Amino acid sequence: MITLKTFKNTIKAIRKQSDKEHEFCDALDKIVDGRFISEMSTDILTALFDCLKDIFNDKDDWISWWMYERDGNNKKMKAYHKDKTEIKLDTAEDLYKFLKKNKNNQ
């Protein structure tokens, strides 16, 4: 199992790399006509996500949802259990605890 510290560091590294690429694209957008999309680290980020998905048996893509759809800090976007009770996913630690608790239930 991956530790909380390693999980949080991995999530932070993925976000940091994504932010750098967005910044790079924005800078290039000022020079080139149209939106430039950088895919410099797509393979490594995909591999990191695949590793995390395997570790937590994340068949429902909670990690990707939390990182990109919810954008980690978007507290307006919520997730719910089937019984309509809210799933607390405000922090990477919340996500880690949820994934660890539900590892074998997905």
Sequence and secondary structure as in RCSB ss.txt:
>XXXX:A:sequence
MITLKTFKNTIKAIRKQSDKEHEFCDALDKIVDGRFISEMSTDILTALFDCLKDIFNDKDDWISWWMYERDGNNK
KMKAYHKDKTEIKLDTAEDLYKFLKKNKNNQ
>XXXX:A:secstr
   HHHHHHHHHHHHHHHHHHHHHHHHHHTTSSS     TTHHHHHHHHHHHHHHHT TT HHHIIIIISTTT T
TS EE TTS EE  SSHHHHHHHHHHTTTT 
